[in-house]
Each structure stands twice: as structure tokens, then as C-alpha cells.
């Protein structure tokens, strides 16, 4: 067990060093996220001009939701893991993992975790710069249980996002180009994952249906727990469904890996 831990610890450190090389890319992306936050501020300020509350929440609560959402995107979001996996399959780099005692899923998950450490740390820089201007607009709930339940929701959300990206990468065994699948998935994630607007503003029937889809648990669910948009009695059923979707996606990922290897042909040496 110690040897396994040390093996993936080394992979994590290598991934950390590799991502630090591109630290300026993450930093620039983080600062550009502030422009998105500025657009969100202007749009929702205009929406709240005619009503003090929308969906039972005021402007400060909605703005807090989007600030937390940006943080979550950098701490748990999958950026380009699907394309990295796709490139390793297409270029034959995956062959090295077939000849070594390394679980490819765990290896890629370790690299994903190292990248999120770097991107998560760097997004804090622009937010700290803007904190003096935002501190009066941030309204977080005071219930301590939200942190205790929000952390496992974040962990499972990160695993769901990574596993979905991993599954799309596995499609390279059958398709030379996966960009179409990824773009379609991103469209669903943006709408049904609460990235464009809080999902609780949807009509009740559509909102209820969205809770049975994996996109709901990628970003909106942990963000809603942390910002008070979900009542306590609704968190436990949500965590159960989130765990169920994670188990399903992990099964699909393993299936795609095994079936994909049957089609994979490695030549040269």
C-alpha cells in the first residue's frame, strides 16, 4: 500500500511541477474570470432594479452564488483533461501505461488533482485584489453544517467532472475527433449545471427534473449548499443521488477503458 501511495504521490508532484510551468495561463484565465463577474454584476443589477428579490434571494445572495461558482470552477472543474487523454491515445503515448503497473485512471486523476491545486491557488489572487470592492456584496450563510456537507459535495463534484472528461477522452478509441462531444457536453453543463443562472430560478417541474441529471451535481449542487440556496433537508437526498451518479460514471469509465483497449493497436517500440 505504501508503494502505491508513493507511486501516485510522485505523479502528483510531477503534475504539480508541470502545471506550475503554465501558471501564467491559469493566472490570466483567473483575471479574465473577473470580467465575467463584472458582466454578471451588471446583468443581475439590472434584473434586480425592478424587484428586490428574485426567487426568494436578493442581489447580494445571487452575486455571492456566482463568486462561489467561479471559485469552484478553478478548484474542482475539469478544463482540458478530455483533450489531454485524447491526445495520449491518438499519439500512442498511452502505450507506456499498458506496460507498467500504473492504473491509468488513477494516474490521470492524480494529474487532475495537481492541476486543480495550482489553478485554485491562482484564482485566489485576483479575488483577493477585488475583495475590498466585493466584501459588502458577499453574503454567506452562517450555518456551519453547510461547510461540513459542502466539502463532500465538492469532492464528489470534482470526481464527477473528471470522470465525465475521462469518458470523453476514452471515446478516442472509436472516434479520431471528440471536440463535438465535448462542446455538446459543455452546453448542457452551462445550462443544467447552473453556470448561466441559478437553477432554482427554473420552473419547478424543470428544476425537479434537473436534479436527476449529473450536470446538476457538477457545480450547482455544491455552490447551492455553500451559499444557502438549498435547505438542509434537501442536502442528504442530493448527496445520495450525487454518489449514485458518481458510481454510474465510474462504471462507464471502466467499461469504456476495457472495450477501448480491445480496439487499440500499438505498433513500433
Secondary structure, 3 states (H helix, E strand, C coil): CHHHHHHHHHHHHHHHHHHHHCHHHHHHHHHHHHHHHHHHHHHHHHHCCCCCCECCECHHHHHHHHHHHHHHHHHHCCCCHHHHHHHHHHCCCCHHHHCCCCCHHHHHHHHHHHHHHHHHHHHHHHHHHHHHHHCCCCCCCCCCHHHHHHHHHHHHHHHHHHHHHHHHHHHHHCCCCCHHHHHHHHHHHHHHCCCCCCHHHCCHHHHHHHCCCHHHHCCHHHHHHHHCCCCHHHHHHHHHHHHHHHHHHHHHHHHHHHHHHHHCCCCCC
